[in-house]
Amino acid sequence: MTLYDIPLTTIDGNTTTLERYRGKRLLIVNVASRCGFTPQYRGLEELFRRHKDDLVVLGFPCNQFGRQEPGSGQEIRAFCDEYYGVSFPLFAKIDVNGVNTHPLYKRLKAAKKGLLGREAIRWNFTKFLVDRNGEVAKRYGPLVRPEAIEKELYG
């Protein structure tokens, strides 16, 4: 099974995979609406709008860090629309750590470990860059802003 074959659920409850994004770079982010890093939604949206022919931002809400994403899919979608005008794809809330870690995040974390070789996600807004061939190319911590990633990728 490749990264593109892992079953996912959209924020609206539809089943899908990443197959539709094959050939593009992906920036996969665990997001939360009540986090100190939540303003990164703005930078992620700008990055997506400027480069969506090459780079797709994918948001995965997660409530594992300080219960900072307590809402339903509908509430998360409404928040993202109202405050940040998010047009990049959002998915159903998932776990990124622990026994219920989503298979996508198992794959991402195994491919690119974090600080001191840790697999565990430390906090919301950890980002994984997947290259055009579906390989996990880089992992960025929550402190790395979307603008820095854009500068790195597009100069």
Secondary structure, 3 states (H helix, E strand, C coil): CCHHHCCEEECCCCEECCHHHCCCEEEEEEECCCCCCCCHHHHHHHHHHHHCCCEEEEEEECCCCCCCCCCCHHHHHHHHHHHHCCCCCEECCCECCCCCECHHHHHHHHHCCCHHHCCCCCCCCCEEEECCCCCEEEEECCCCCHHHHHHHHHC
